[in-house]
């Protein structure tokens, strides 16, 4: 098969590409505009593989999308390209509307025209797989988990833009019979994550001897999913998922933010102790919370467990150990990004 991956130079997209090149015989096209969070360095290990190719392009550019689809002739489109950082969406919501809504519309319009022109057997087998987030469901209280039937209740410009893109994909499936698949995942972590998100940001700041900021009192809870488990799930979905169906993907690893940071500190104390300053946790400090910070997310992954047979391999503890070691061994990858102000405070609501 030929797999067209939008956002394939980003965190999750590049993990998917590396996994598919290593574990399948699929041909892969990465279509990516290489924004601040996308880098060809994430694909260096596969760049010489004859089954991999790259096209620089913007998903909101209809001509670029059309040309790439026509030239590559994919069997699967996996749509990962998105602006994804909640804090940035608070300060710069327009970028999220353009990429996540207009870009997804453009992908759907161009993919629909491409799909309609396919011959019968290839047309029947084609899939458009849209990868989204659990944040579209809103915030949970102390109990309960998100299921595929949970009503949407987005709270940030980011989650609203992703909710809108989900609805567009669903509408193209219902209205035009485009064979779509939707997945909503919990918080990902692992190698090559841009150091603005909680886990790589904490690691980078700790290794730089900086303070470790935690929003509010660190009581917000997230369900954590290692990116390697996520990309295995994505393959299960686009290979065996039922067209028109949605699948929630979670790691069943709920943790408070403060506990995530303390766990990272404990691993760093073993792997890279601060001999002159004491334990890394001594650098933790609480800072002003961001506006509209959802209290708790938790995914119920029962559908993908029972229907597709996927389960996560990593526990939170094993995944964190592997992640910290990767950042320790790959400082040449992330240090230039930190130097480009990746760790500056965002999400104070300046747009309003």
QUISUL-V958071 format. One record per helix or strand of 3 or more residues. SS is the DSSP state (helix for helix, strand for strand). FROM is the first residue (numbers start at 1). TO is the last residue. If there is no record, write none. Layout:
# QUISUL-V958071
ss->SS from->FROM to->TO
ss->SS from->FROM to->TO
This chain:
# QUISUL-V958071
ss->strand from->2 to->6
ss->helix from->11 to->23
ss->strand from->27 to->32
ss->helix from->40 to->46
ss->strand from->52 to->56
ss->helix from->62 to->72
ss->strand from->76 to->79
ss->helix from->86 to->91
ss->helix from->93 to->116
ss->helix from->120 to->125
ss->strand from->127 to->133
ss->helix from->134 to->137
ss->helix from->157 to->176
ss->strand from->180 to->185
ss->strand from->187 to->189
ss->helix from->198 to->207
ss->strand from->212 to->215
ss->strand from->221 to->226
ss->helix from->227 to->240
ss->strand from->246 to->249
ss->strand from->254 to->256
ss->helix from->257 to->271
ss->helix from->280 to->283
ss->strand from->284 to->287
ss->helix from->302 to->308
ss->helix from->316 to->329
ss->helix from->331 to->339
